[in-house]
């Protein structure tokens, strides 16, 4: 994923000159290094001082130039959260925050860097949009849409390699989800690396004669509520899956819509109320209950709760 | 404007700030009175601004990092013509424009504040943006003693010196008091000049109520091409009203009764 982000930065850096990279000495880790090499004159170095970086990005945006802050989520979103809320969002600044190191996908670095809380803390900030690519090929198109948006946007990009879900994702519109495969019995709503997981789960379910629709919820805020309501009506049951805390993330956001529009049985596959730990990411996905098997089990549970017609 | 005219503007700012707080359910008079002379010099002689076009791209930027002193800033902005002075009577009210702490929804306010420690970084970002956009505006940030206790401020000082942001000018309203008492008792940030010079800033120490000294320090800042400037302005909290001077209880949030207002205004000649 981070290589995809680096490619997108450089490609868009060549076609437009209105954005600048803000770095806190982590360009090697976030994937932004190719941009730093290609455009040193468009890179601002802030050292290990994220609070200053985010508040400075707010001021920088006042000139009409777009600061693109790239960092590890825990140190960027969490450490500088008040600067993000007050200086950037309350200040109505056009700042883009693009983060790597999300969820247990972060792997061996362990709990400190494994940000499991960012969707919850970002989506409560008024005016902040939240985007999550599921595949490296989505990043450039999504990043272009993010740059074209006039307000603050957080892109939860991630780190580890992802399977190719789209050769060409087509245009990405902020606020719109995408159906990756259709089905009638239930809908699997996923974001980020967990979209591929949902597709794998759908294949297992298909062997049991269950057809699952898979939705790539690439925009957490504004949420595609029309899509959620439609899936509730058409499939009658929902399972969400995310590499994030059970509290306040994709599952929480989707549930807020489900209960207020078209209540149907729903399960949330997410990291329970705990910190991450070291390990390789595939084994962590299993250990933390967000792998295909967990999605299959949740799907069976939700189907058992679905009223018989 | 002459020094005398600026002094008159500072008195007007003090009177309107106290009036504003009197009309509201409360406010922070002490830290508003201490910055009145600095704001008068900035808004009526130093800043390149146009109240008719508050977001003019070439304007000098101003941030009040110690947002709680905003009654004085609103007074300066209203007197300058950014909005109708009738707003002064609706300070901190639902039906008014003037928020309890600075908000960009108010014409003339360049950055939100009210949470200490973020102002200098935003000013730094504006100055860097000006450098990249090849514009010649300057960025001014007024800080309070409390700002100097926030780590974020020191991150901005480090970055301002590192990037040699000469168009950035910080002015510390060093009145020596904070909400619950004296800075030296609560958290003494110690001698400042040597520390900030070590981060490669130009530092000036002045009497923050002497108009001529403020003007000279701002000129020195303007003429410095290779580093940002930090002006340590020694001030008196509550300046101009004898019974408020150096009294932490007037930090805020306090009410000003009609009687108190009358006594206070009688000490500040119009």
Interface residues (C-beta under 8 A of the other chain):
Chain A: X20 X42 X44 X46 X47 X49 X51 X52 X54 X55 X56 X57 X58 X59 X60 X61 X62 X63 X64 X65 X67 X82 X83 X86 X87 X90 X91 X92
Chain B: X57 X61 X63 X103 X104 X110 X111 X112 X114 X115 X117 X118 X121 X122 X123 X124 X125 X126 X127 X128 X129 X130 X132 X133 X135 X139 X151 X152 X155 X156 X158 X159 X162 X163
